[in-house]
Amino acid sequence: MADLAAFQKILGVSFERHSLLEQALVHSSYINENPHFAPTSNERLEFLGDAVLDIVITERLYHDLPSSAEGELTKLRADLVCRDTLARIAKAVRLGDFLYLGKGEEASGGRHKPVNLAGGLEAVIAAVFLDQNSAVAKKFILRLFEEELEKTVTQGGEADYKSQLQEYIQAREQQTPAYHVVEAEGPDHDRRFTVEAKVGDTVLGRGTGKSKKAAETEAARSALERLSHNFTP
């Protein structure tokens, strides 16, 4: 039997209905060999979790990348909710260790298969959604996907905001904006950087982030917002 208490501790979620979490971990191969264990596998939960994940990630990208076109947002979302990304996050929370697998699936390395890990993670998301509420599920998803989201938003927004700012400044000032780290605080595992976007000695914008690139992107976004309100460096 899976150690649900240990898994809840890893997830940072305390379930009211433990049966939901347990069902989220039941692979179809286990049901085939143990038909009386549960009425069904985690596949229905996987279906629901996919939809919940999709809306949360879509909303986050929509707000974080306001100048990105629909096609770019669609591509970024697809990268975030793809099987490889889901499996990578599932491995980080040791989901494979807690799966209920049939003997054949276990023997074939089922605990490490991306398809099982990705499906299991979506099922767990659905279990959180049903057991708690949509707000808790949203926080849970954003916490799990925090690193992947920041990387995606930085890569998706960096070329956007920074290139826009560079084009704007070069057209008017014949200069290139520079980015300077003005503060770095926090422990190594939770570092936060503050960066200023400048032309000469004039600060155009300031931003913070968990990486220098993320902070630069936010500084460029801030600068563009100020410039759009007739700020002149």
Backbone torsions as a table, in degrees:
resi	resn	phi	psi	omega
1	MET	NA	142.3	179.5
2	ALA	-70.0	143.7	177.4
3	ASP	-83.4	88.0	-175.1
4	LEU	-65.6	-32.8	179.5
5	ALA	-63.9	-42.9	179.4
6	ALA	-65.5	-40.4	-178.8
7	PHE	-68.2	-39.5	177.1
8	GLN	-60.9	-36.9	178.7
9	LYS	-64.6	-41.4	178.1
10	ILE	-64.5	-42.7	-178.0
11	LEU	-72.0	-25.6	-176.2
12	GLY	76.1	26.9	-179.7
13	VAL	-131.6	132.6	177.1
14	SER	-106.2	111.5	-174.9
15	PHE	-79.9	140.2	171.0
16	GLU	-79.4	-42.4	-179.8
17	ARG	-110.2	96.4	-177.1
18	HIS	-64.3	-23.9	-179.5
19	SER	-63.0	-30.3	178.4
20	LEU	-66.8	-45.0	178.4
21	LEU	-64.7	-41.4	-180.0
22	GLU	-62.1	-43.9	-180.0
23	GLN	-63.7	-33.8	179.7
24	ALA	-63.6	-18.2	-177.0
25	LEU	-100.8	0.8	-174.7
26	VAL	-90.8	110.2	176.6
27	HIS	-78.1	150.8	-178.0
28	SER	-57.8	-31.4	-179.9
29	SER	-64.1	-30.2	179.5
30	TYR	-71.6	-40.3	178.7
31	ILE	-63.6	-37.8	180.0
32	ASN	-60.7	-34.8	-178.2
33	GLU	-94.6	-19.1	-177.9
34	ASN	-133.8	67.4	-172.5
35	PRO	-62.4	-18.8	-177.9
36	HIS	-96.0	-1.1	-177.7
37	PHE	-71.6	-45.7	-178.4
38	ALA	-150.6	154.8	-177.7
39	PRO	-68.3	-24.9	-177.1
40	THR	-157.5	168.4	178.3
41	SER	-83.8	-167.8	-178.6
42	ASN	-85.9	7.8	-172.0
43	GLU	-67.1	-36.4	177.4
44	ARG	-67.6	-40.8	176.7
45	LEU	-64.6	-37.6	177.2
46	GLU	-59.2	-41.9	178.9
47	PHE	-60.1	-47.0	-180.0
48	LEU	-67.9	-43.6	-178.6
49	GLY	-61.1	-35.4	177.8
50	ASP	-60.4	-42.5	-179.4
51	ALA	-69.4	-42.4	178.9
52	VAL	-62.9	-45.9	178.8
53	LEU	-59.9	-42.6	-176.8
54	ASP	-60.7	-45.4	-177.2
55	ILE	-70.6	-37.3	179.9
56	VAL	-66.3	-45.9	179.9
57	ILE	-66.9	-39.7	178.7
58	THR	-61.0	-45.5	-179.7
59	GLU	-63.4	-41.8	-178.7
60	ARG	-63.6	-45.8	179.1
61	LEU	-64.7	-39.7	-180.0
62	TYR	-58.3	-43.3	-178.4
63	HIS	-79.7	-35.0	-176.1
64	ASP	-79.7	-23.5	-178.6
65	LEU	-125.9	68.4	-173.3
66	PRO	-65.1	-20.6	-178.8
67	SER	-101.7	3.8	179.1
68	SER	-81.9	139.4	-179.5
69	ALA	-74.8	165.1	-178.0
70	GLU	-56.6	-41.7	-178.7
71	GLY	-63.6	-41.0	179.1
72	GLU	-67.9	-41.4	178.3
73	LEU	-63.0	-39.7	178.4
74	THR	-62.2	-42.5	179.5
75	LYS	-65.0	-44.5	-179.5
76	LEU	-64.2	-40.7	178.3
77	ARG	-63.6	-42.2	179.8
78	ALA	-61.1	-37.9	178.0
79	ASP	-66.4	-35.7	-177.2
80	LEU	-76.0	-34.6	-175.8
81	VAL	-103.8	14.3	179.3
82	CYS	-73.3	164.6	-176.5
83	ARG	-58.4	-42.7	-176.7
84	ASP	-63.4	-42.7	179.4
85	THR	-65.9	-44.9	178.7
86	LEU	-61.3	-42.6	179.8
87	ALA	-64.6	-38.3	179.3
88	ARG	-63.9	-42.1	178.2
89	ILE	-69.0	-39.5	178.0
90	ALA	-60.5	-39.5	177.7
91	LYS	-64.0	-36.7	-178.3
92	ALA	-63.6	-29.5	178.4
93	VAL	-101.9	12.6	175.5
94	ARG	59.4	32.6	-177.1
95	LEU	-57.4	-38.3	-178.9
96	GLY	-57.3	-30.5	-179.4
97	ASP	-66.4	-20.7	-172.1
98	PHE	-109.6	1.6	-179.7
99	LEU	-68.8	144.5	170.8
100	TYR	-93.2	113.6	-176.9
101	LEU	-122.9	149.3	172.0
102	GLY	-69.8	163.2	-176.1
103	LYS	-60.5	-41.8	-179.6
104	GLY	-65.3	-42.5	179.9
105	GLU	-67.3	-37.4	177.1
106	GLU	-62.7	-45.8	-177.3
107	ALA	-65.6	-27.3	-177.8
108	SER	-90.8	13.5	177.6
109	GLY	82.1	29.7	-175.5
110	GLY	-59.8	-26.1	-179.0
111	ARG	-70.9	-14.1	-177.8
112	HIS	-114.2	0.0	-178.4
113	LYS	-73.2	128.2	179.5
114	PRO	-54.5	-37.9	-178.4
115	VAL	-64.0	-39.4	178.8
116	ASN	-70.7	-40.2	-178.9
117	LEU	-68.2	-45.1	-179.4
118	ALA	-64.0	-46.4	178.7
119	GLY	-63.5	-40.2	178.4
120	GLY	-63.5	-39.8	179.4
121	LEU	-64.8	-43.1	177.7
122	GLU	-62.0	-38.5	178.5
123	ALA	-65.7	-39.3	178.2
124	VAL	-65.0	-40.3	176.8
125	ILE	-59.1	-43.7	177.7
126	ALA	-63.2	-39.2	179.7
127	ALA	-62.9	-41.6	176.7
128	VAL	-63.5	-44.3	179.8
129	PHE	-58.4	-45.0	-177.8
130	LEU	-75.8	-36.0	-176.0
131	ASP	-78.8	-37.2	-177.0
132	GLN	-103.2	-104.3	174.9
133	ASN	-164.3	177.6	-175.0
134	SER	-65.8	-33.9	-179.6
135	ALA	-65.9	-43.1	178.6
136	VAL	-66.2	-42.1	179.4
137	ALA	-62.1	-39.4	178.7
138	LYS	-62.9	-46.7	178.4
139	LYS	-62.0	-40.0	179.2
140	PHE	-61.7	-47.3	179.7
141	ILE	-63.1	-46.9	-177.7
142	LEU	-65.0	-32.1	176.8
143	ARG	-70.0	-44.1	179.3
144	LEU	-63.4	-39.0	-173.8
145	PHE	-96.4	9.1	-173.2
146	GLU	-54.1	-51.3	-177.6
147	GLU	-65.4	-43.9	179.7
148	GLU	-65.7	-39.4	179.3
149	LEU	-64.8	-45.6	-179.1
150	GLU	-62.4	-41.4	178.4
151	LYS	-63.1	-43.9	-178.5
152	THR	-67.7	-44.8	-179.6
153	VAL	-64.9	-39.6	178.8
154	THR	-63.6	-46.8	-179.4
155	GLN	-68.3	-37.3	-179.1
156	GLY	-75.6	-35.0	-177.1
157	GLY	-92.1	-22.6	-175.1
158	GLU	-60.3	-53.1	-178.4
159	ALA	-64.6	-30.9	-177.8
160	ASP	-70.8	-66.6	-175.7
161	TYR	-65.5	-46.3	-176.0
162	LYS	-67.9	-38.8	179.4
163	SER	-69.7	-37.8	177.5
164	GLN	-62.5	-44.0	-179.9
165	LEU	-64.3	-43.0	179.5
166	GLN	-61.2	-44.9	179.1
167	GLU	-62.0	-41.2	-178.9
168	TYR	-63.4	-48.4	-176.5
169	ILE	-69.7	-42.6	-179.6
170	GLN	-62.6	-35.9	-179.3
171	ALA	-68.9	-29.4	-175.1
172	ARG	-106.2	-30.0	-174.9
173	GLU	-117.8	-7.1	-176.1
174	GLN	54.1	34.5	176.8
175	GLN	-131.2	170.3	177.3
176	THR	-116.4	129.7	178.5
177	PRO	-64.0	145.7	178.9
178	ALA	-115.9	153.1	-178.2
179	TYR	-118.2	127.9	-176.8
180	HIS	-125.8	128.9	174.7
181	VAL	-75.4	120.4	-178.7
182	VAL	-105.8	-14.3	179.0
183	GLU	-160.0	141.5	174.3
184	ALA	-139.1	117.5	-175.7
185	GLU	-135.0	162.7	179.7
186	GLY	96.0	163.3	178.7
187	PRO	-67.1	165.2	-176.2
188	ASP	-57.2	-35.2	-176.8
189	HIS	-81.3	-10.3	-179.4
190	ASP	-141.8	51.7	-176.7
191	ARG	-76.4	142.8	174.4
192	ARG	-128.5	131.3	-178.0
193	PHE	-110.3	144.2	172.6
194	THR	-117.6	127.1	-174.9
195	VAL	-126.5	143.0	173.8
196	GLU	-110.9	136.6	172.7
197	ALA	-95.4	125.1	-172.9
198	LYS	-133.6	154.0	165.6
199	VAL	-123.0	112.4	-172.7
200	GLY	63.1	-125.0	179.0
201	ASP	-97.7	2.6	-176.9
202	THR	-91.4	123.5	177.4
203	VAL	-82.7	121.5	179.7
204	LEU	-90.0	-36.7	-177.7
205	GLY	-166.4	162.0	-179.6
206	ARG	-134.4	143.4	179.5
207	GLY	-147.4	157.1	177.1
208	THR	-124.9	155.5	179.2
209	GLY	-172.8	170.0	-179.3
210	LYS	-82.0	-1.6	173.5
211	SER	-142.4	162.0	179.4
212	LYS	-63.2	-39.5	-179.4
213	LYS	-63.8	-41.2	179.3
214	ALA	-64.2	-40.2	179.2
215	ALA	-67.2	-38.9	177.6
216	GLU	-62.8	-42.2	179.0
217	THR	-60.7	-44.5	179.7
218	GLU	-66.7	-36.6	177.5
219	ALA	-64.1	-40.9	178.6
220	ALA	-65.6	-41.6	178.5
221	ARG	-61.8	-44.0	178.9
222	SER	-61.7	-41.7	179.9
223	ALA	-63.2	-44.2	179.7
224	LEU	-63.0	-36.9	178.9
225	GLU	-65.2	-42.3	178.8
226	ARG	-67.7	-41.4	-179.9
227	LEU	-64.6	-32.6	-179.8
228	SER	-68.5	-17.2	176.5
229	HIS	-101.9	32.7	174.3
230	ASN	66.7	28.7	171.9
231	PHE	-73.1	131.6	-179.8
232	THR	-118.6	118.7	-178.9
233	PRO	-70.0	NA	NA
